Amino acid sequence: MRKPTKITLAVLVCLGLAWLAIRSVPQNPVAIIKVVDITGKPVAGAVIRPDGLRPKRINGHWGWSEDNPVKPTPAKTDARGFARIPYPRYVVEKTETGEISFQVEHPDFCSDRPFRVVSATPPANASLKTRADYLYRLVTGRLVTSPTPVILKRGGIVKVSGYLGNKTNLLADIHPQLASMRMPRKGFWQSAGSGVLMNRRVPEGTNALRLVYLQAGDRACFSDPVTFVSRAGQTNEYCLELKPGLEFGGKLDDSVPRPVTGGQLQISVCSESMNTNQDFLVWHLPLAIKPDGTFLVDSLPAGKAEVIAICNGFKSRDGAGPKVSNFVLPQIFQLGKSVRDAVVTMEPTASLEVTVLDDKQQPLANAGVFLWPNVLAHGGSGIFMGPTVSSEYVLRSTEDFNWRTFRKDNPQRYEAWTDEHGVATVSNLPAFKQWFSVSHTNYELPIEPVNDSREASAVLNPGETTRATVTLRKKGAEFLQSPK
């Protein structure tokens, strides 16, 4: 055999093997995650709790639910610092998993919640150019094909104690809050004796701290926030005075007819102090509104109160600030002292009536219609008036708060199911353009080409019912895939 022919054959064999490597992703792949300290030494006994998925070539983030066939099962690193995390090949339909997110915890290190690339191969529908680029980077060593190690860092030390009135009488049951730990886990704070709590896992950088004291049957008490710089191995120590919180009361404006029905308020008080990542100390409280339209909270910390509200037929108007299209803005109340005459301004809500047809243009019963209007709040976003839990409840609980269980037990409010005529109506929606999805056992919405998703949209007007008709097709005709 001539030399050029041997070279050509070798190249073809290499390309074939590489192609097989690209195509031979197992049905339920496994990510090998390594955890080390800053010196590169393996960390044994770190607990990895997977919680999210990101598809290839899509910058979204999907929650990893217990309903997934591949469950987000925690794993512990072995003596070499390795843990095996099985993950689903697909995030949604045929969109392939490219990254996973997870929480990493170890009693000697700061917790971390990183993303890691778990599959660097191009998606199955990738173009020839994309595949060629992948092979070139793979052969030239310019591509990392396994997850990069998670590096855990030692934290700063904080010792805290608190008192009411007399500094010599330290309280035995205080709850510290750190801006870097919005949802505290049990065991983060440990007793150092004589009413002092200690934490050795405070991330380096600027942080904010506050103490909370929850008296049985009485008003919650709060300390003023303190800001400090955390450095690994160094100790910050505070003894803080706690005082009863501030009252916040008022009413819905007079545009809402009385008696008010279905009235609910959500308050999030953000401190002025924050950490290096611009996370605030946040205190959450959901509250029922009385039939006369009034509300009263007896104890909140000082800070910026972000307020949203809803009742049958009305929602809170947007607060001050730059308007963001198709988002609700909370109304802002500054709490430096008690406020008893707050007025929450309201506006009419809208309704969406969706008629769902099958592929033969016949009404389809038992189809779910879902919407997710968003609100901008405390530096992020979430579902407007979605289920929320009070900070006091979380602190009083003897167990770690389980968001998955809470969300399962408290479904979103913006959903409805079609009747025998194929009609479903979702009420009390913010009046702007909204996207919605439809779910059925045997049928699905066609893929919307602009957003490459199975969604439809409708423009809603205040005080009106907008009507939309969608036609579903049988499942399995086409699949969502990662972009080429």
N, C-alpha and C positions, 0 to 999 in steps of 0.2 A: 504494500500500500504506500502510495506516495505521501510525503510529509505533509503537504497542504491538506490532503484528505484526512489524515489523522487529527490535525489541528481542528479542522471543521467538525469532525465527529466528536472530539472532546468538548468543543464549545456547545454543540447541540445537546450532549449529555448533561452538561452543567446547567444549561437553560432549562432542560426538561426537569431536572431535579429541583431547581429553584421554583419552577412552575408548580410542581407537586407540593413543595413546601408552602407555597402561597395558598393552594387550594385545599390542603389537607388539614384545615382547622377542625379540631374535634368538636362533636356536637355540644358538649359541655366542657369548655376549656378550663384550665386551672392556672391562676396567676401565682407565681412564687415570689412572695414579698420578703425582702430582707430588711431587718431593722438593726441599726448600728448606733453607737454614740459618736461624738464629734471626732474621736481618734480613730474611728473605723472598727472598733471592737464590737463584736456581735452582742446584741441585747437579748438575753433569754427571758421568757416569761412576759413579753409584751403582748397585750390583748389587742387584736385587730378586729374592729366591728365594721363590716362593709355596710354602706348605706346609699350609694348612688352610682349611676351609670351614665356614660357619655358616649354617643355613637361616633363612629369614624367620620371625620370631615364635617361634623356638625358641632357647633359651639353651645349646645344645650346641655341641660343636666336633669336627668330623670331620677326620681326617687326609686329605690330598690325595695319593693314591698315584699311582705311575707307571702303574697299571692303568686309571686313569680315561681315557676317550676324549679328554678335554682334559687333556693332561699338564701338570704344574706346571713350566713352562719358565722358567728365569731370564731376566731382561731387564735391560738397562742404560739408565739415563736419558740423554737426549740433551742438547744444549746448552741447551735451555730447561727442563731438569729433568724431562721427561716420559718415562714408559715405558708401554708397552702390555702388559697382562697378560690374555690370553684366559682365561676361566674357564667351568666347566660351568654350564649353566642350572639343573640340578638337583643337589642333594647326594645324596639317596637317593630313588629312584623319582620322585615328583612334588613333593618338597619343594624349593622354589625357593631358590637361593643368594641370601642377603642380604648376607653379609660374607665377606671372605677375610682370612686371616692370612699374613704373609710376613716374611722377614728382609731387612733393608736394611743393606748394608755399603758403606763408602767408606773408603779409607786415611787420610783426614784427619778423620774423625768417629767418634764412638761408634756402634756398631752398634745397631739398634733392631729390635724385632719387634712391630709394631702390628697391630691389626685395622682394617679400613676397610669402611664400608658401600659396596657397589658397585651395589646396586639398592634404591631406596627405594620402589618401587611396591608396592602391596598384592599378596599372592599371588593366583593366578588364582581361587581358591575363596573369596576374601574376601567378607564380607557387604556389603550395600548401604551400611550405616552406615559401615563402614571405608573404602569407596571414596569416599563423600561427604566424610569427614573428610580423606582424602588430597587430594582436589581442592581443598578449602577451604584447606588449608595450602599447597598448591602455588600457588594463585592469589594468596594474600595474602603470599607470599614468606617463609613461616615454615618452609620445608622445604628442606634442602640435598639436591640431587638428584645431585651428583657427589662422588666421594671427597674428603675434606678432605686438604690437603697433608700429607705426612710431614715433620716438622721435625727435622733432624739437628743434634746439638749437639757442640761441641768437647769434648774430654775432658781430664782431668787427666793428668799425666805421672808415670810411676813408673820409677825405675831400680833394678835389683836385681843383687846378686852374692851368691855363697855360698862357703863354705869348710868344710873338714873339719880340725878341730884347730887349724891355724895360719892366722890371718887374712891373712897375707901371701901365702898360696898359694890364689888364687881358682880355683874349679872351672870347667872349660871347657864343661861340658855339664850345665846345670841346667834344670829345668822349673818355671817359676813357675805357681802356681795362684791365681786370683782368685775370690772368692765370686760375683762378677757374671758370670763366664765359666765355667760348669760344664763345657761341652764346648768347649775351646779350639780355635780354627782356626789353621792354619799361617799364619805371617806377622803374627800379632798382636804377637809379641815380635820385636824386631830387635836385632842386636848393636850395642852402643855402644863396642866395643873393650875390651881388657884384662879379659875375663871378665864384662863388665857387659851386661845385657839391658835394653832400654827399651821402654816401651809408652806411646803418646801418646793412647790411646783408652779411658781408664778413666772410666766414668760418674761424674758428680758425686755426692757424698754419701759416707756411710760405706761403707768396703769392708774386706775381709779378704784377706790375702796369706800364702802359704806357698810355700817352695821344696821341690822334690823332686829328689833325685839318684839315678839308677838305674845302679848299678855293674854291669858285665857279670859275670853269674854270682854276684853277691853280694847282700846284703840292701839293700833300698831305704832311703834316708836321707831324713829330713824335718827341716825347720826348725820352730821354734815359730811359730804364726801371729802376725801383727802386724795391728792394726787401725789404719786411717788415714782421714783425710778427704780426698777428692779434690775439687779445684776446677779448673775449666777453665784451662789454661795454666800451672798451678803444678806444681812438681815435688816428689815424695816420693822419697827415696833410702834404700835399705837394703842393708846387708851382713850376711847372716844365717849363723849357724852351723848346719850340718846334722849330724845324728846318726843312727845306725842306728835303725830303727823298733822297735816293741814286738812281742814274741811274743804270740800269742793261740792257746791250745790248750785242748782239753777233750774231752768226749764227749757222745753222746746218752744220755739217762737209761736206766735198766735196764728200763723198760717195753717197749723195742724189742728183740725177739729177735735174737740173733746167729746167723749172720753177717748184717750189715746189707746189704741190696741196694738199688741205686738211690739211695744216699744223696748228697744235695747240700746245701750250705750257701751262704747268701748273706750277706755282711757289708757294711754301709755305715757307715763311721765319720764322724760329723759333728763339726766343730769347735764350740767354744763361741763363737768369733768369727763374726760375720755382717755382712752389708751392710745398707744402708738398707731394702731390700726383704725383709729377714730370710731371705736365702739363706745357707746354710752353705758352708764348704769341705767337700766330701764325697769320701771315698775308697771306691770300690766294689771288691769282690772276690768272685767265685764260686769255690767250693771243693768238691772231691769228699770225701765222708766214707768212711773206710776200712771194710772189712768188720767190724772189731772195734768199730766205732762211734766211733772217735776221729778227731780232726782237729787240725791244727797249721798256723798261719800264722807265718812267721818275721819279718815286718816290716809293721807298721801304724802310722799316726800316732796320737798321743794324741787322745782325745775320747770321744764317746758312740757305742759300737758297737751298731748295730741288727742283730739276727740273726734270720733265718728259716731253716727247714730242712724237708726232706722226704725220705722214703725209702719203699719199698714198704710201704703199709699204715699209715703214720704221718706226721704233720706236727707242726711246732713249736706248742706251746700259745700262747695269747695272752699277751703280756707285760703288765706293769703299766700302768695308765692307764685313763682313761674308755673303757668299751666302746662301740664304734660298731657298730650293727646291720649284720650281713652283711659285716664287714670283719675281716681278720686283723690283729692287732697284733704287731709284732716284740718279741722279748725284748731287754732293754737290759743291756749290760755297760759299766761305766765303765773306760776305759783310761787310767790315769795312770801305770801301770807294767805290765810284762809279766804276763799272766794265762795260767796253764798248767792250771788245774783247773776251767774253766768247764763247767757242766752245762746242756745244752739240754733242757728238759723237753718231752716229746712226748705226743701223743694220737692215737687212731685216726682215720683218714680215712674217707670215705664214697665210695660209687659210685652212679652214675646210669645206669640202663638205659632207653633210650628206644626204643619201637617206633614206627616211622614208617609211616603208611598213606597211600595216595593217595585221590583223591576218590571212588573206588569201594570204599573200605575194604579194599584189597588191599595187602600188604606192598610197600614201596618200597625198592629197593636203591640203593646209591651216593648216599645222602643224608648230608650232613655235619652232625654235631651239635657245637655249639661253646658253651663256657662261659668266663667271665672273672672268677673270684673275685679280689677286690681285697685288697691289703694297704696299710695306712697307713704311710708311711715318709718320713723326712726332710722333713716339711712338705708332702707330697703323697701321691699314691696311684699304684698300678700293679698289674699282674697278679701275684698271689702266685706266687712262684718262676718267673716268666716269664723268657725269655732275657735275660741281662744280660752286660755286657762289663766286664772289669777296667779300672780307671783306669790301671794300669801299661801295659796293652796300648795304650791310647789315646795315652799320652804317648810310648811308644817308636815308634809308627807314624810313617812318613815322609809319610803322606798324611792328609788330613782324614777323620775317621771318618764313614762313610756309614750312617746308621741305617736307611734304606730297604733297602739291600742286606743289612744284618745281620738285620733282621726277616724278610726274604724267605728267607734261608738258614737261619734258626733259628725254625721255626714254634712257635706256642704249644703247651703240653703238653696242654691240656684240650680235646681234640677227638677225634672218632672217626667212622667211616663205617659205614653200615648194610650188613648182609650180605643174602643172598638172602631172608631171613626178615624184613627190614626192621628189624633190631635192631642198635643200637650201644650200647656201654658205655664210659663215661668213668670212670676210676678215680682214686684218690688226690685226692679233692676235699675241701676244708674242709666240715665238717658244719654247714651252716646253709642258709637259704632261698637258692636260686640261680636266676637267670634263665638261659635258654639259647635259642639260635636254631638253625634248621635250614635248610640250603642244599641246593638241588637244581637241576638244569638246567632242568626243566620245571615244577616245583611249588614252592609256597611256603606258609608258615604264614599263616593268616588274620590280619588286623590285630587286635591285642589292644586293646580299647576303653579300658581304664583308662590304660595308658601310651602308647596310640596308636603301637604298635610291633608288629613281627612277632616276638614273643618269647613263650615259655611259661615257667612256673616250677615248681619242685619243692622241697619241704622235705627236706633230707638229714639223716640221723642217723648218729653215729659208729659205725663198724664194721658198717654195714648197707648193703644195696643198695636204693635206691628205684627203683620202676618207674613209668614214665609212658608214655602213648600219645598221640600227636598225629596229627591228620588234616590233610593238606595239600590245597590246591586248586590248580588249574592257574593259572599265572602270567597276569597281565593282566586278571583279573576286577575288581580294585580296586587303588588305589595309595595309598601314604602321601603325605599332602599337608601343607603348613604349616597350623597352626591358623587358623581363620577370624578 
